[in-house]
Amino acid sequence: QVQLVESGGGLVQAGGSLTLSCAASGSIFGVNAMGWYRQAPGQQRELVATITSDGRTIYVDSVKGRFTISRDNAKNTVYLRMNSLKPEDTAVYYCKLNNRLGGAYWGEGTQVTVSS
């Protein structure tokens, strides 16, 4: 079993910054990629950013230049630095891990609220 524990969400004013963290533990069997998704009320969950084990990154267009994903392979931890936050970034942010056996695991989510 794999556990993902997210932290760092909260309430911030527009233009502010937050850093999310997600620590993975358990029977991981090697990490292929880790990433962040978000889901706003009434909307589908969408990809925000992912990072592979060799450091390749993908970002959704709406966060390019504002968000940065990084990871600490030794700690099986992924981070999402979010700058210049906008009200439309308000959502529940979920961490996802894809392992080398084809398994996919999700965290429980952390709320990010950006006030205007």
N, C-alpha and C positions, 0 to 999 in steps of 0.2 A: 504494500500500500504506500502511496505517495501523499504527503501532506504539503500544502502550500499555505504559507502564512503571510498575508499582506499587511502593510502598515504605511502610515504617512498621509492618509487622506485627511480631509478637513474642509473648513470654510475659509475662503480667501477672497479678497477683493480683486476685481478685474485689473490685470496688469501685474498681479503678484505671481509668486512661485511656490511650488510644492515639489517634494521628492517622494515618490512611492518606492517601497521596497517589497520584495517578495522572496522569502527564503523557503527552499525546498528541502524536504527530509524524507527518510524512509527508503524503501526499495526502489530506487530510481532507475538502476540498470543503464546509466549513461544518459546524459542530456544531449538531445539533438538540437533543440531550440527552445528558447523561452520568450514569452511575449506578454504584451498588455492589450486587452480589449476593453471596450466600454459600452455601456448600455444606458441610454437616457430614457426617461419615462415615455412609454408608448412607441419606442423605437426598437429596431433590431440591434442585437449586439454587433459591434463593428471592431475590426482590427485597428489598433492604434499604432503599435510598433512591435517588431520582433527582432531577435538577435540570435544567430546561430552559434554553435560551439566555437567556430573559427572567427567569430566577430562580424559576420556580414549582417547588415541591418536593413530593415524595410520599414518605411513610415507611410501612414495615410497622408494624402496631400495636405489635409487641413492642419496638420501639426508640424509639417516640415519647417525647419528653422526655429521652432519654438521648443520642441520636446527633444530630449536625448535619452536613448536607451543604452544601458551598459550592463555588464555582468561581471561577477566574481566567480570564476569557474570553481575555484577551490572551496568556496562556500555555497555553491549552488544557489546563488542569489542574483536576482535581476533587479535593476533600478530603472526608474523613469523620472528624469528631471524634467519638470514642466515649468517653462517660463512664459511670460506674457500671456497669462491665462485669460480666457474670454468666457463670458457667461455661457456660450454654446459648448464649452468644454465640460459643463456640469453633467455628471453621470456617475454611475457605479463603475469603478474600474476593476477588472478581473485579471488576475495573473493566470497564464497558461504555460504548461510544460509539456513538450513532446519528447519522449525518450527514444532510445535507439531500438526498442522493440516494437515501436509503432503505437505505444500507449499515449493517451492525451489526458492530462489532469488539469483541473481548474481549482483556483482558490475561491473563497467565499465572497470576495469582493470588498472594496473599500469605497466609501462615498467621497466624491469630490464635488464641492459646491462653490461656484464662482459668482459672487454678487456684483451687480453693475453699479 
